Amino acid sequence: MSWTDEKIARLRELWTRGLSTAAIGRDLGVSKNAVVGKSHRLGLDPRPSPIAARAPEKASGPSPRRKARAPARIGDVIDLGAQMCRWPFGDPGDEDFHFCGRDAAPGKPYCEEHCAIAYVTKSGSRDRERAS
């Protein structure tokens, strides 16, 4: 990809107007990663992270022990512990997006309930084909 003087000027204009990197990329016909890289090389003012902006306030002090079946509604994957279910609910761009957060099944990224949805056995897939 070749950054012409016109594309750079347009990037600076759209960046100043506050458009998202994806919107700027669509306008310029490049990827959002190309926009991010070029903006860094040009020394444009950094944008606040949209992920950090929607992260809930963390409470101070130790967190209470979580019940095994209670949904945790974890809003950010960084807040998930190693043995917590990573099943997502909703669109990551929505305010109510969250992860399951229940205890994960041993050796799996999901709780038992979500493993049953995510993993299909060969016998299970054959049973579904016969039922169709």
C-alpha positions, 0 to 999 in steps of 0.5 A, spaced: 500 500 500 502 506 498 501 512 502 500 518 497 500 525 500 492 526 499 491 519 503 495 522 508 492 529 508 485 525 508 487 520 514 489 527 518 482 530 517 478 524 518 483 522 525 481 529 527 474 529 526 474 523 531 472 517 526 474 510 528 480 507 525 475 502 521 471 508 518 477 511 516 480 505 513 473 504 509 474 511 506 481 510 504 480 503 501 485 500 507 485 496 513 484 499 520 490 496 522 494 500 516 490 506 519 493 505 526 500 503 523 500 510 519 497 514 525 503 512 529 508 513 524 505 520 523 505 521 531 497 523 531 494 523 538 492 517 540 485 515 541 482 512 548 481 505 548 474 503 546 475 496 550 478 500 557 472 505 556 467 500 557 470 496 562 467 496 569 470 499 575 474 494 579 472 494 586 477 494 591 479 489 596 478 481 595 473 479 591 468 474 594 468 467 592 464 465 586 458 460 586 460 454 581 453 455 577 452 463 578 453 467 572 459 472 573 457 477 567 465 478 566 465 484 561 472 484 559 476 477 557 482 480 561 478 479 568 477 472 567 481 467 571 484 461 568 479 456 570 473 461 568 468 460 562 470 464 556 463 463 553 461 470 550 454 473 550 452 479 545 456 483 541 463 486 543 461 493 541 455 493 546 454 495 553 451 489 556 457 484 552 459 479 557 462 472 558 459 467 562 465 466 568 462 460 571 467 454 573 470 452 566 470 444 565 477 441 566 482 442 560 476 446 557 475 454 556 468 453 557 463 451 563 459 444 562 453 447 559 457 451 554 461 445 552 455 441 550 454 447 545 461 448 543 463 441 542 459 436 538 461 428 538 461 424 532 455 420 535 451 426 536 452 429 529 450 422 526 444 422 531 442 429 529 443 427 521 438 421 523 433 426 526 433 431 520 
